[in-house]
Amino acid sequence: MSKKVYKGEIPVFFAVDYKYAPMLGVTLKSMLQNASKDYFYKIYVLTTTLSEDLQQKVAATVDGNASIEFISLKEKMDAYSNMFHLRDYYSQETYFRLFIASLYPEYDKVLYLDSDLLILDDISKMYNVDLGDNLLGAIVEETVLTINEFGEYVERALGVKRQNYFNAGIILINAKKYREEKVQEKFVKLLNRFPFHIAQDQDYLNVLCKDRVHYFDLGWNKTSFENPAFNNDDLKIVHYKMMWRPWKYDGITYGDIFWDYAQKTPFAQTLRQMKETYSDEEKAKDKVLIGHMMKMCVDEANNFNNYWNTIRRERIGAGLLEFFGTAASSAKKLAKKAAGASVDGVKTLLRLA
């Protein structure tokens, strides 16, 4: 039997800790079931805490035109670990996507996907989009358009219009441009200077890539809540985030589809147990965390020293320095010219005398 020839290889990256291994299994199963068979999918899982047993279970969801490789970044990331701003359910793995371009210089373009997705369309459609000079391709964050506190935060603290603020859980990275324009170095510099505590690495990416984004339609990153303005015929990827996670709560929008795919993975029982044992205390804690996040958004939007206020002050200061510097230079030239004119005038008077 002749070996199948593929149109090309598509590198797909994930970054997870052990807590999200079951959800990653569902994401992979759905992705490969709906992906074009014309391509080979090279899957990389970046992690620091995934045990051998969990790796084997995740790998069991991958077959056919795909391979999977688990990459431990523990040693590589130790140098940065003290710099990462972490809180609540965020782990250092969430920052790994910012280092993919430099860690894998053989790729000019890569897909990064979160592990809490259900992929219902052909992922190669997204990968094959020409990004041009854009640094990445992404989808607008639906919660920022829906919840005003989030919208106020991104506009007043980050300087990004809410209509342009993207979710970093599904991004097509122009790795070549990342390297050429030293995005990783800019991230480390920004990380050292400004702590973004709301969406952390997502906030950094929005600031770094501002005005250099190709936007896919919302169907490629639909949050798992009802949106009357959204046509479900356009649904391509479901993103289960924040309070809308079927392995924690009943009645989640698109939750039934999640469980259909979960049943096809080695994690089906684990996921059911996660939901059945998710306590009222933990649910109450979720509400507290959301309330805390809202308050943080309001506080940071009103913070005189937030990123955007600081940058604007610096730009105004630089503009004033340039203005007064130019004005002083012009005044000096005018004075010199006037002085010259005065000398010429005196000479003329002497000649007329």
Secondary structure, 3 states (H helix, E strand, C coil): CCCCCCCEEEEEEEECCHHHHHHHHHHHHHHHHHCCCCEEEEEEEEECCCCHHHHHHHHCCCCCCEEEEEEECHHHHHCCCCCCCCCCCCCHHHHHHHHHHHHCCCCCCEEEECCCEEECCCCHHHHCCCCCCCCEEEEECHHHHHCHHHHHHHHHHCCCCCCCCEEEEEEEECHHHHHHCCHHHHHHHHHHHCCCCCCCHHHHHHHHCCCCEEECCHHHHEECCCCCCCCHHHCCEEECCCCCCCCCCCCCCCHHHHHHHHCCCCCHHHHHHHHHCCCHHHHHHHHHHHHHHHHHHHHHHCCCCCHHHHHHHHHHHHHHHHHHHHHHHHHHHHHHHHHHHHHHHHHHHHHHC
